[in-house]
Amino acid sequence: MTKVEIKRTANKITAFTVCGHSGYGEAGEDIVCASVSAVVWSTVNGLTDIAGLPVEYESRDGFVSCNVPPLSGQEREKADLLLESMVAFLQALSEQYQEFVKVMEV
């Protein structure tokens, strides 16, 4: 199962962690795992490369974590848009594939 943990402070996403493989299909053919990976990396790349935000992230097999530093103004708005879109996608995916993806907010 892929577990997603979303951390919020004052109703703003400050970090997220994704760990595990969904187990929906065989490695290389798992559409659920590929969907999670695509939205997570799209978000990380959007934060760093497109919005130019100074986020810190770590990645290894079956694990991604991302920490968002304190931001203000337009930077925070950009981060919120990307992060909340990612969470909405992951929550919809977890509703459709409940046995394979779990999203938790803390």
N, C-alpha and C positions, 0 to 999 in steps of 0.2 A: 504494500500500500504506500502511496505517496502522501506524506503529511506536510501540510502547509501551515506555518504559524505566522500570524500577522500581529505585530506589536504596535500598539497605539499609545500616544501620550497626548492628552488634551484633544482627543478625537482626530488626531493626525497620525498617519502611518509613519513610524520612525524606523522600522526594520521589518524584514521578513526572512523566513528560513523555509527552505523546501528540502525534504529529505526522503529517500527511499525510491523504489521503483514500483510502479503501479501493479505490475503482475497481470495486467489485462491480456497481454500477448507476449510472444517470444521477443527476446532482445532484438532490436532492429526492426521489428514489425509491430510494436506496441503503440497504437494510435493514441491511447490515453496519455502515456508517458511523453510521447512526441508533442501532444497538445500542451501539456504542462510546460515542457521545456521551451516550446516556441513562445508562449506568452511571457514566461519568466525572463528569457533572454531578450525578447523584444522590449520589455520594460527596463531591464538593466541598461541595454544599449540606448534606449530613449533617454534615460536619466543622464547617462554619461556622455554619449556622443552627440545627441541631438540637443538636449537642454543644457549640456555643459555643466551639470551639477557635480559637486565634489563628493559623490557617494563612495563608500567603500564596499567591496564585495569579495567573496571568496567562493571558489568552485572546486569541486572534485567529483569523482564518480558518485552519482546519486545524491549530491548535496550542493546547494547554493544558498548563500546567505548574503544579505544586503543591508547595510546600515545607512540611514539617511541622517546627515548632520542637521542641526538646527538651521532652518532656512526662513527667510522672510520675503514678503512681497511677491513679486512675479516668480521668483524661484520656487517658492512654496506652492504657488498655484500650478506651475508646470508639474512639479513632483506629485501633487495631489491628483491631477488629471490622469497621469500615467499609472500611479499606484492604485487608485480606486478602480480604474478600468481593468487592471490586472486582477484585482480581487473579485470584481463582478464576474469576469470570465471564469476564474477558478471556482467560485461558488456555484455557478451554473453547471460547470463540468462535474463538480462533486455531487450535485443533485441528480445528474444523469447517470453517474458511475459511482454510486455511494460505497460500493465495496472496494473501490480502487483509489479514490481520492478523498481526503478529509481536510477541510479548511477550519482552522481554529483561530479565533481572535483573542488576544490577551491584552 
